[in-house]
Amino acid sequence: MRKRTLIITAGLGVALALPAAAHHGWSSYDAGNVVVVESPVLSSSYENPHGEVQVEGKGKRWTVVLAPPSRMERRGLPREDIAVGKVVRVEGYPSRVHDGEMRAERIIVNGRTIELR
């Protein structure tokens, strides 16, 4: 009985860890290729597990993965600074998996640079 409990507990631990590992797969972004886009925000999400904005540049529409809202707040990027219509400059790394997606390293808005990682 003890062995079975141990196996079930270990299995649950692995099952719960997999979504977190998949979500934080930063290796799927090309850190050797910096993309810079300056554009008005087309859509914005200030939600957990991370924020997102959509912008246009380099001939495509980009979904930009930002930091978690708590980190953005601590670093001085409130929700209203990435509202639809605000002009932002995003510097980040394109996804190797999803065309048109990038992970933001920093965002420049209202003349301020906010480091997101």
Secondary structure, DSSP 8 states (H G I E B T S, - for coil): -HHHHHHHHHHHHHHHHHHHHHHT-GGGB-TTS-EEEEEE-SEEE--SS--EEEEEETTEEEEEE---HHHHHHTT--GGGG-TT-EEEEEEEEBSSSTTEEEEEEEEETTEEEE--
